[in-house]
Amino acid sequence: MGRQLTQSLSNSRDVPMFSYPAQGPFGTGKIISYLTSGTFIVPSGVTQIRVRLWGGGAGASGGNTSSFGALVSATGGSSTTPGNGSGGDINNSGGNGGSGSRGGGGGAGNLFGTGGTGGSTTGAPGIDGTSGGGGASEAQGGDGITGTGGARGYGGGSSYYAFAGEDGSLFPGYDLQSLSIDLLGTGSGGGGSSNIATGLESVPGSGVNGGGGGGTQSTTNYWAGSGGFPGGGGGGINGNSGAGGGGFALKTATVTPGTSYAVTVGAGGDSGSRGKGGNGLVIVEY
């Protein structure tokens, strides 16, 4: 069946005022979130479902495609190039990775649009967007809908997930059930590494909730900012561009009870010459 989280939708907190293409509970208000690949069998009495999915963000290798049977899919990002949604009622692409050396990772696509582009070269901040692009080395990450980009050497922020500081400490954010799932993939980009003293470099920040990872001047693989889950692209290590964010798609479909659908969740790209890409995600509402 794959690793799943099952819950009812909740909208108990105020959220930013944006145009919501698909807000609110669907059908019975039940959802299944697939973190790994598995199978969805249409429950008795259910004739319509709504599927939303994210492809994996790229890292040193490309992100992988997420799909729901043959109905809808979202490709993963690659080096600098984002993934795209296909077959959905809504299809959005991730953000481009920053094209220059030490570039920031691209943000994930999401319900509201294309992810933000990563900063392109040393000192260039990540671009603000529906999710924030990661900052290039020595630059701030871009803002997303639910968070402010990380300062140099700090992780991105999001009201959806915890904020990670330079030292790895976590500050509480709202948990997954507190906000609409419409806001998944809308966090901010991590800040690029900062040379705070001769021979000493801060660790670049990772993206949060789909934000891109920060770039770094270091050649040590450990110091690349990771893309935020779901679908954020990793930041580039010295000599490498930032990686592209994963695509997004949403589709409402008429189904028959008892029908089985293969669910594929695309993993994020591995770390190496870039930070690790954020893993993909598939959510089924019924």
C-alpha positions in Angstrom: 0.0 0.0 0.0 3.0 2.4 0.5 3.5 4.7 3.4 0.4 6.7 3.9 -1.2 9.3 6.2 -5.0 9.3 6.5 -6.9 12.2 8.0 -9.9 14.5 7.7 -9.3 18.0 6.3 -9.1 20.9 8.7 -9.2 24.7 8.1 -9.1 25.8 11.7 -6.6 28.7 11.3 -6.7 31.8 9.2 -4.5 31.6 6.1 -3.2 34.3 3.7 -5.8 35.7 1.4 -5.1 34.3 -2.1 -7.3 33.0 -4.8 -8.0 29.3 -4.0 -8.6 27.3 -7.2 -9.6 24.2 -5.1 -10.0 25.1 -1.5 -12.0 23.2 1.1 -13.0 19.6 1.7 -13.8 17.4 -1.2 -16.4 14.6 -1.2 -16.5 13.0 2.3 -13.5 15.1 3.4 -11.1 12.2 3.6 -7.6 12.2 2.3 -4.8 9.7 1.8 -1.3 11.1 1.5 1.3 8.8 -0.1 4.9 9.4 1.0 6.0 6.3 -0.9 4.6 4.4 -3.8 1.6 2.2 -3.3 -1.9 1.4 -4.5 -5.3 3.3 -4.2 -8.5 1.2 -4.3 -11.6 3.3 -4.8 -13.8 2.8 -1.7 -17.4 1.6 -1.8 -19.8 4.4 -2.7 -17.1 6.8 -4.0 -17.5 7.9 -7.6 -15.3 11.0 -7.7 -11.8 11.6 -6.4 -9.4 14.6 -6.5 -5.7 13.9 -6.9 -2.8 16.3 -6.4 0.8 15.4 -6.8 4.3 16.8 -6.8 7.4 15.4 -8.7 10.7 15.2 -6.8 13.0 18.1 -6.8 16.4 17.6 -8.5 19.7 17.4 -6.7 23.0 16.1 -8.1 20.7 13.7 -10.0 17.3 14.4 -11.4 14.1 14.2 -9.4 11.6 11.4 -10.2 8.1 11.5 -11.6 5.0 11.1 -9.4 1.9 9.6 -11.0 -1.6 8.3 -10.3 -2.3 5.5 -12.7 -2.5 6.9 -16.2 -4.7 9.8 -15.1 -2.3 12.4 -14.0 1.5 12.9 -13.4 4.1 15.5 -12.4 7.7 15.2 -13.5 10.7 15.8 -11.3 13.2 18.6 -11.8 16.6 18.2 -13.5 19.8 20.3 -13.4 18.5 23.9 -13.6 15.3 22.7 -15.5 12.0 22.3 -13.5 9.5 19.5 -13.7 6.0 20.0 -15.0 2.4 18.7 -14.4 0.6 16.7 -17.0 -3.0 15.5 -17.5 -4.4 17.6 -14.7 -7.1 20.2 -14.5 -4.3 22.4 -13.1 -0.7 21.8 -14.2 2.1 24.0 -12.9 5.9 23.8 -13.3 8.6 24.1 -10.6 11.1 26.9 -10.6 14.3 26.9 -12.5 17.5 26.4 -10.5 19.9 29.3 -10.5 22.0 29.0 -13.7 25.4 30.1 -12.4 28.0 28.5 -10.1 26.7 28.3 -6.5 23.1 28.9 -7.6 20.1 28.4 -5.5 17.5 25.6 -6.1 14.2 26.2 -7.7 11.0 26.1 -5.7 8.3 23.4 -6.2 5.2 24.0 -8.4 2.0 24.1 -6.4 -1.7 24.9 -6.6 -1.1 28.6 -7.1 1.4 28.6 -9.9 5.1 28.2 -10.8 7.8 27.9 -8.2 10.3 30.6 -7.7 13.7 30.6 -9.5 16.9 30.1 -7.5 19.5 32.9 -7.3 21.8 32.7 -10.3 25.2 33.7 -9.0 27.0 34.8 -5.9 25.1 37.5 -4.1 21.8 37.0 -6.1 18.8 36.3 -3.9 16.2 33.6 -4.6 13.2 34.9 -6.5 9.9 35.3 -4.6 7.1 33.2 -5.9 4.3 30.9 -4.9 7.3 29.0 -3.4 10.6 30.7 -2.9 13.8 29.9 -4.8 16.9 29.3 -2.8 19.5 32.1 -2.5 22.8 31.8 -4.3 25.9 31.9 -2.2 26.0 35.0 0.0 22.3 35.8 -0.6 18.9 35.5 0.9 16.3 32.9 -0.1 13.1 33.9 -1.9 9.7 34.3 -0.1 6.9 31.9 -0.7 3.2 32.3 0.1 3.6 30.8 3.6 7.1 31.9 4.6 9.9 34.4 4.4 13.2 33.4 2.7 16.1 32.5 4.9 18.9 35.0 5.6 22.3 34.0 4.5 23.2 30.7 6.2 19.7 30.1 7.5 16.9 27.8 6.4 13.7 29.1 4.8 10.6 29.7 6.8 7.0 28.5 6.5 3.9 28.7 8.7 3.4 25.1 7.6 6.6 23.6 8.9 9.2 24.3 11.5 11.9 26.9 10.8 15.5 25.6 10.9 18.2 27.9 12.1 21.9 27.9 11.2 22.7 25.6 14.1 20.0 23.1 13.1 17.6 24.1 15.9 13.9 24.0 15.2 11.3 26.5 16.1 7.6 25.3 16.0 5.4 26.0 13.0 1.8 25.0 12.5 1.3 21.3 12.1 0.0 19.7 9.0 -3.6 19.5 10.1 -3.8 23.2 11.1 -3.9 24.6 7.5 -5.5 23.7 4.2 -3.5 21.2 2.1 -3.9 23.8 -0.6 -0.8 25.5 1.0 1.5 22.5 0.6 4.5 23.4 -1.5 4.3 27.1 -0.8 7.2 27.7 1.6 10.3 29.8 1.2 13.9 29.2 -0.1 17.0 28.7 2.1 19.7 31.4 2.2 23.0 30.8 0.6 26.1 30.2 2.7 27.9 33.2 4.2 31.6 33.7 4.7 31.5 34.9 8.3 35.3 34.8 8.8 38.4 33.9 6.9 38.4 30.1 6.4 35.1 29.7 8.1 31.9 29.4 6.1 28.3 29.0 7.4 26.2 26.1 6.2 23.7 27.2 3.6 20.0 26.9 4.5 17.6 24.3 3.2 14.3 25.2 1.7 11.1 24.6 3.6 7.7 23.3 2.4 8.8 23.2 -1.3 11.3 26.1 -1.2 14.6 25.7 -3.0 17.9 25.1 -1.2 20.7 27.7 -0.8 23.9 27.6 -2.8 27.4 27.5 -1.3 31.0 28.4 -2.1 32.1 25.2 -0.3 33.2 22.1 -2.3 32.2 19.9 0.7 29.1 18.0 -0.4 27.6 18.1 3.1 27.2 21.9 2.8 24.7 22.1 0.0 21.2 23.4 0.9 18.5 20.7 0.4 15.2 21.4 -1.3 12.2 21.5 0.9 9.6 18.7 0.9 7.6 18.4 -1.3 9.6 18.9 -4.6 12.1 21.7 -3.8 15.3 21.7 -5.8 18.7 21.5 -4.1 21.3 24.4 -4.1 24.5 24.2 -6.0 28.0 23.6 -4.6 30.8 25.7 -6.0 31.0 25.2 -9.8 27.5 23.9 -10.1 24.1 25.5 -10.8 21.1 25.1 -8.6 18.6 22.3 -9.3 15.1 22.6 -10.7 12.0 22.2 -8.6 9.4 19.4 -9.1 6.2 20.0 -11.1 2.6 19.9 -9.7 -0.7 18.7 -11.0 -4.3 18.5 -9.7 -7.1 16.5 -11.3 -10.7 15.6 -10.4 -11.8 12.3 -11.9 -14.9 10.1 -12.1 -14.1 6.6 -10.8 -15.7 3.2 -10.2 -15.7 1.7 -6.7 -13.3 -1.2 -6.4 -11.0 0.1 -9.2 -7.3 -0.1 -8.3 -4.8 2.6 -9.3 -1.0 2.4 -9.0 0.4 5.4 -7.1 4.0 6.3 -7.8 5.8 8.8 -5.6 8.9 10.3 -7.2 12.0 10.6 -4.9 14.1 13.7 -4.9 17.5 13.7 -6.5 20.5 12.6 -4.5 23.0 15.0 -2.9 26.5 15.4 -4.3 27.3 18.4 -6.6 24.1 19.9 -5.4 21.9 19.6 -2.2 19.4 16.8 -2.1 16.0 17.4 -3.8 12.8 17.3 -1.8 10.8 14.1 -2.3 7.5 14.1 -4.2 4.1 13.6 -2.7 0.7 12.2 -3.9 -2.6 13.1 -2.1 -6.0 11.5 -2.9 -9.2 13.2 -1.7 -12.5 11.4 -1.7 
